[in-house]
């Protein structure tokens, strides 16, 4: 047991802070080899801090820290440094948590009555170490400005107060290096640009920046230019190598590509889209110019890095489970498909086999990665008996088994790496299938039969999820059953599959890694559009089953952000617009079909003399029409009730039909409509509110409807609710609505002391985009896995603004190191995305690049040279990568289409003309000449040279 486990167990058992500290002391006394005093203090502090990730703003955890500091087991300086270091993690970026931890530091400091040196900062603390603490404190303040504002938590005030105290300890900065001074000076200047900075904080920070500027003086300019010249010489020294990866260890590009496969696993060019994912890998191979063994080792090590980095100190997370499922269950299959496609590179199949086998011993001896992965699996907690019955296997054994299973390595090679594999490792699901004398697909076919109970399916899914070696077989069975049932109009089978995928997140995760989810959604949409109840024997059962299909489509589109996707089945295009507009109230005279259906359903649901919903009305109404008129049915009935033309009992009786399985699949649009109406009426809508509460708090409201409506619900009913809205609500209590929404999203229960904060009025979308880019660059500098969700960035900013923000950050980083920014830019500009995604490469080349080139004319000579070299490197690298992508699409997928928006050769030709016509300044000429001097680039794009 470790201190971290002891603290987690004590907290989850409700043990008081005093008893917890006693247990810690006992543990330390029984484990004298645990480390020195500072190591013990750090472990105690981290054991509590890590729990705030799962229990944000919990006062019991705050009490643990206060008790440890008051007792002296944990010194305040040690807690301060560990807290500020932990606060860099996005997992702790919670307003209540950070403010609570800040107050622990500040309260204990003020209670001690000691000066800052001696209380927060140890006596004799070196200036460099103090400035590192200050740098982390500045980062905390920057984070505070990006988080939502709240009347209950004043994080910006607490973080400013802490930074002021730390800056007061800085007396002499003359001992630090010029590079460090420049870095701290840049940090201080960045914060000073924030208009929300308090006057006292601004004054102290300006004084600190001024002292650094005095230290820097003219030397700063000399040092900065020397650094930039060094960077420029390195770039120029690489020569034409900047066309590709130019490195045998390019973790930046590989982790960006792998993260893209995971982020977009449900759509085009994601993990589930096998042929296109392989085309991406083939393009990466050609662009990097790596030898086969290098390519394999870089890709596998990058996947291991992503997996290890996704683990939390307390064990596996959902993200790490997905990465493990991808690395073991999906990556070997992609590599097998890649190996067949990559033979066109002139390397024989036997040589590809040899390359993979030669790199495996090196890859599987990365103890730093594998030990972390295996230790996390062994330390994972489990809440149920079924979880405890599933053993965690050694990662290397599972991975080797899967490579052997897909035919990438031979048994003899595996025996040299792990001689005991055939005796020690047997995938659980494969063993169970063999005991039943079935192969894996046949085993899943039998276990997922219509006669299986929900409990048996849940146990099966959990066991399958923990065994990545069986995921491909599971996905094959589910995808085949899904598509065949849509083609054969087998509503019952399709309903069972959709219910399983909606209810069990792990089932959809397994499927999304191996099958193209957009194809399944397209088949489901076609099924809903074509379904006709007139030919079925029992329309009530048929409509109930159809509702499960609709809920699956709605939930899946929302979960994977597929709202703008163009769905196709063969040459037929399916439009999910009817799902998005289902929350709108339609005029009842829009079409004869709607008029007739509205009249019939109003009478059936809200007429006191109605005998209920008869089969005839179900046969006469198409599902799309019912979805469209459902919000209008509610609006009409509520209006009748408000005008006292309908009894409330009749209204409630009509609503009760929608809480049964026959109609509850229409509720997503109804709830959207009611929430919008409540907001439009300024919360003065008592009947709407009661109906909304009835629907969302009902046990029979589908979980998919709750999850779809939860974000909108929390926005409409924030905690705390503004006083004027609370007054409009009168006696209505919105807390049950918030509780239902939070449970649907998997958020912790609402705490009166930790309310959900309102979004900050001063937080701009582009700030979030900038933060995503800076986080990616920081990860690249630290040698960690790099992730940048470009689709999310494009939701936050228009394409040109995103590219401006991106290149502002990349250009700044390129003054110190050009490689990582160049690779990141190449990935952003050339990674294929969905057809409706804006084409970033032509937008950059023809709209953004000219302004960047013109701006370079205003820089100093050294800065201009760096900027020109960086832009030329990005242009050459991106166009070369785009050329290889076009080629890979043709050779791997047989598709002759421009996945990046335009033909690469036409983009290169136009670029040359643009630079020649617009490049009146020196920078334009320099970029043009630098590109023309790159022989491989000119050879790839002769049209560019012809234009020059």
Secondary structure, 3 states (H helix, E strand, C coil): CCHHHHHHHHHHCCCCHHHHHHHHHHHHHHCHHHCCHHHHHHHHHHHHHHHHHCCCCCHHHHHHHHHHHHHCCCCHHHHHHHHHHHCCCHHHCCHHHHHHHHHHHHHHHHHHCCCHHHHCECCCCCHHHHHHHHHHHHHHHHHHHHCCECCCCCHHHHHHHHHHHHHCCCCCCCCCCHHHHHHHHHHHHHHHCCCCCCHHHHHHHHHHHHHHHHHHHHHHHHHHHHHHHHHHHHHHHHHHHHHCCCCCCCHHHHHHHHHHHHHCCCCCCCCCCHHHHHHHHHHHHHHHCCCHHHHHHHHHHHHHHHHHHHCECCECCHHHHHHHHHHHHHHHHHHHHHHHHHHHHCCCHHHHHHHHHHHHHHHCCCHHHHHHHHHHHHCCCCCCHHHHCCCCCCHHHHHHHHHHHCCCCCHHHHHHHCCCHHHHCCCHHHHHHHHCCCCHHHHHHHHCCCCCCHHHHHHHHHHHHCCHHHHHHHHHHHHHHHHHHHHCCCHHHHHHHHHHHHHCHHHHHHHHHHCCHHHHHHHHHHHHHHCCHHHCCCHHHHHHHHHHHHHHHHHHHHHCCCCCCCEEECCEEECCHHHHHHHCCCCCCCCHHHHHHHHHHHHHHHCCCCCCCCHHHHHHCCHHHHHHHHHHHHHHHHHHHHCCCCCHHHHHHHHHHHCCCCCHHHHHHHHHHHHHHHHHCCCCCHHHHHHHHHHHCCCCCCHHHHHHHHHHHHHHCCCCCCHHHHHHHCCCCCHHHHHHHHHHHCCCCCECCECCCECCCCCCHHHHHHHHHHHHHHHHHCCCCCCCCHHHHHHHCCHHHHHHHHHHHHHHHHCCCHHHHHHHHHHHHHCCCCCCCCCHHHHHHHHHHHHHHHHHCCCCHHHHHHHHHHHHHHHHHHHHHHHHHHHHHHHHHCCCCCCCCCCHHHHHHHHHHHHHHHCCCHHHHHHHHHHHCCHHHHHHCHHHHHHC
